[in-house]
Amino acid sequence: MRYIALGGGSEVGASCNLLQMDGTNILMDAGIRMGGGAAGGPADALPDLALLQEAGGVAAVLVSHAHLDHIGALPLVHRAYPTVPIYATAPTVHLMRVLLADALKIMSIKAEQELECPLYDPDLVARMFARVVPVPMGGSVMLPGGIKASFFPAGHILGAAMLGLEGTEGRVLYTGDISAGNQRTISGMVAPDFAPHLLVMEATYGNRLHANRQREEKTLAQTVAEVISSGGHALIPAFALGRAQEIILLILAHQQAGLIPQFPIWVDGMVRSICQAYLNFPELLRGPLKRFINNGGNPFFRDKGHARPVTATPMREKVLAGAPACIIASSGMLTGGPSQFYASRLVNDPRHAIIFCGYQDEESPGHKLLGLADDPDAAITLGGVETRVRCRVDQYGLSAHADAGELASLAARLRPRRVVLVHGDDGARQALSQTLADSKQSVLTPENGQWLDFSFRRSQRSKFTVGPTQRRDNAVPVHRRSDPPDLGVLWDELVRRAASRNKLYTAEELAALWFRAEVTPEEQAQVVVMLEDDRRYFAADWKHPYFYRSRRPDQVAADRQRESIMLGVPHLPGKLVLVRDGSGAVRAGICYDVDELGFYAWKVGREGTWHPAESLLEVVGPWYEPGAAEGSSFKSESDRSAEPQFEGKAALQKTRPAKENGAVEEQGLVLDESAVRAEQKQRLHRFLLKVQPISRQLKPGELWEKMRNLAAEPVSAGRLLTLLGLDQDIETLTALAWRLNTHPDYFTRQFTPGDVPLYACCAHVPREQPGLDEEMIDRMEQNAALAVTEKLFGPESGLYRKGLDLLKGEITLYFHFPALAGALYEQQIEELSVVTGWSVRVHPEAHHGALADAARQILPQTWQLLRNPSIHREDDRVSVRCEIPPGEEGAAVELVRRFKELTGQQLVIETPGGDVSLGFGGAVTANGAAGEIDGAASPAAAGPGDAAMEINAAYAVIRTVLQQAGAVVYKVGKKRDGGGEYIEISFISPDVGERYREQLEELQKQTGWPVRINPRPNQNEIKSQVRSALDPSWGLVKEPGFFEKERLVRVKLKNPPAGDDPRWVALVNKISTATGYTLECINI
């Protein structure tokens, strides 16, 4: 056996490896150099293909993955050997078409602009693809000379494979580029079930250990957000294949989680085409991404997402001139493409940033820019123009290559006889070579063009060799080879063999186990289709979906039971159902779709989710009629022969359902599925708000007693409704069914597939009464609920803060101007409650800073503001003191009107002379919390009259009159404002003071003084009265909470009384009478 690196041996780039085995020449990869360009022109970008000719040509070509440094020279190899087949995984073949088409375009541009000769033309590339043969990931092919080639997942990019070669002279594993850790798009590589004599392994990062990936991703996202919030653009040059997709997904994920703000994400260059290619191979992507694509979604450019493609060259100028954004563009080393254009425009501005996330060749502009980052006088040439480096330059470790520790672990796991290190510079290869040598590995680091000779004895074949012939079991199969494939029979054979239960199988190996011979491509394809269509017996491995594992017998038995249940409910879509969710709680939902093992249902506070069949507790009845805009009145599905037909309030409007991802066509119109889904969930939410009080009336103990006396045999929920004499409507039926399924300590449930559930009383009533009822309406996870809030209310809404009360299940929205926001966004507030299952409250107090800013902005520039605006939170009023130019006083009324429209609050404008502008609510009547007793038109606005009492005499009269009226006066004093002097009387609260309006009006006349009520309550006195009045046995936990705007005092008690406890009711009334405030306990 002989091996030579034609390129990519002592370097990163131009990977091209020739193996001579069993008299057959096999070429593994044929790439080009991707750095800053060689001095000698295009020829220096190529591997030494002349050595290939000297070696006698090639019989087959294997491709590890689709990066140009591994495929860029393939058309030249094909031109020299046009009949030779080229093998690669299906995704790699697809991506090769995209990358080589882009390479042709770049060559054409250079031919015109720089008179550079193209390496090849489109016709040659088209002829080459006629010789390309796709191979399934995890599959194998037979090469000339009887050599078997296997493709193992490498984890580097989509479709990347390690190549295993097995012949009579030994076994060889060529890693190509590998990545051990999971990425957002694909899973990391796993050591193959293969024992190579020779391991040809990459050493890109042989002298480095990667930083923690999650931390690097988080820091990258925060850096991008920081740059954008400062008004700059953040450019991320990224390799179009692999890195770009990871970066798009991680930025979007951090935005969706609310960890960074929303901002535009522009995607430019070949990245767009690669993203589209990923959508064609969801089966090779990680679980969440696979499901999203299978449901019709585009994870990179979502309909409502912030990532958008740059579709034309003129758009680039608009992107740079537009709002600060994140720009993800190829190439990753700034060697050309859109990234070089953007970099040349951003590098000279300190507001912007250029952030690298991948490998940088030593000759590339990206590597040079990183080296100049800390030099204030540095300059760099980009696109032929020399520019000073003034922008921020950062680098984060998001590599898709294994690091030194991971490479050493792979070598230790495989235990090869020899290791050849390639695809790395001298420093990386020497460092990794020393690490492996310390572990007693025999390591070689050849230069390009250096032949290596090996001789391995076949007697040392490892027990880990791959292929169906090596995975035989001694047990005799029960099926005949001529039988058509049956996964159930094959599964049954394998699970009865102890040695086979935990093995991973490729589709090819399962086919070989059935047919017991070399498998034809047609037979293998037949088994692949069966594995995709029928997941009951073999499950794709969660980490590597092209491997399959036998499912456990209990899992198969559970699925068979689920099939039986689903066959018994053939018309489930469109029904209102009760389900038991993963936490064990009983929830109501609307079924909108089914499959063989379960059903999909919308629930309040949750997206449409799949439920296993056994979670179905009760089919309450029709909710909508699939495929029809009109429907009939409700009829229970339970015990059809005995159930009444529900009419009146139970008759529900029937609405056509929407698939979870799609649209509904009705009367020639296309309806947005999200709007239909939201409407259904809003209806469900309103419906459950009606059901909830009914369910609380159905006390489990009382229900158990009545049911024991009325039903000797198990009965359906619908039949029990009649026996108990309850209202014959869907709300009551839902409440009853929910109660029966929520208390297994009181009631038993019997169910036979194909029949309705039956309920009976437990033999003995439990000794302890059940605790507090769980909520019927489910709540969305808090971070997800906050993300929904962010989407519903844009920046223009003035929402500046969101609060969550986990105990009450309440979201509090803080708007700059809540009086207006509550009305303007009423629909969004209702939708937020429906979608999340949380109750929603708008904080009633306006943002003081926003009010002050609004007051400043609304005043004309000619008006001089003499002091900062004053915020009077007690009566929703803002006052400003201004120097108004003569003749402009009349504008005040219009300004007040505009301020009211903008903020919902009153604006009071005062002048230095003390005159309050008229006509805009400068004073409030006695019905308000403050102001003169007689309102704005009262003569009191001019201060005390000439016949006013001496001030101390006035005080004495006021105290005497109010004391005789039963009032408690805390303070009487003289005050002054723009209208002059007046007397202010302080009660425990202004609400209590309003009870003495007649006496105050009479006192104003009697004393000759304007009389006002202090608008602020005596907070300390109110809380003191509450503390003194509480029963000590209740145990006050902390200081009472005081909420002036809501006229509320809230307490938390260790041993709270019942809400209808006479002592508590009396105390609430007492506090209300004494203070005008409502007393509330948060844990009653």
Secondary structure, DSSP 8 states (H G I E B T S, - for coil): -EEEEEESSSSSS--EEEEEETTEEEEEEE----SS--TT-GGGGS--THHHHHTT--SEEE-----HHHHTTHHHHHHHSTT--EEEEHHHHHHHHHHHHHHHHHHHHHHHHS----S--HHHHHHHHTTEEEE-TT-EEEETTTEEEEEEE--SSTT-EEEEEEETTEEEEE--S---S--SSS------S---SEEEEE-TBTT-----HHHHHHHHHHHHHHHHHTT--EEEE--TTTHHHHHHHHHHHHHHTTSS----EEEETTHHHHHHHHTT-GGGS-HHHHHHHHTT--SSS-TTSSEEE--STTHHHHHHHSS--EEEES-TTSSSHHHHHHHHHHTT-TT-EEEE-S---TTSHHHHHHHTTT-TT-EEEETTEEEE--SEEEE----SS-BHHHHHHHHHHH--SEEEEESS-HHHHHHHHHHHHHTT--EE---TT-EEE----GGG--TT--SGGGS--SS--SS-TTS---HHHHHHHHHTSGGGTT-EE-HHHHHHHHH-S---HHHHHHHHHHHHH--SSEEE-SS-TTSEEE--HHHHHHHHHHHHHHHT-TT-TTEEEEEE-TTS-EEEEEEEEE-SSEEEEEETTEEEEEEEGGGEEEEEEESS-TT-S-----B-STTGGG--B--GGG---------SSSEEEETTEEEEHHHHHHHHHHHHHHHHHHHHHHHHHS-HHHHHHHHHHH-SS-B-HHHHHHHTT---SHHHHHHHHHHHHH-TTTEEEE--TTS--EEEE-SS--SS---S---SS----HHHHHHHHHHHS-GGGTEEEEEEETTTTEEEEEESSHHHHHHHTHHHHHHHHHHH--EEEE--S--HHHHHHHHHHHS-TTSEE-S--EEEGGGTEEEEEEE--TT-GGGHHHHHHHHHHHHSSEEEEE-TTS-B-SSS--S--TTSSSSBTT-TTSGGGG-S-TT---HHHHHHHHHHHHHHTT----EEEEEEETTEEEEEEE-SSHHHHGGGHHHHHHHHHHH-S-EEE-SS--HHHHHHHHHHHS-GGG-B-S--EEETTTTEEEE-BSS---TT-HHHHHHHHHHHHHHS-EEEETT-
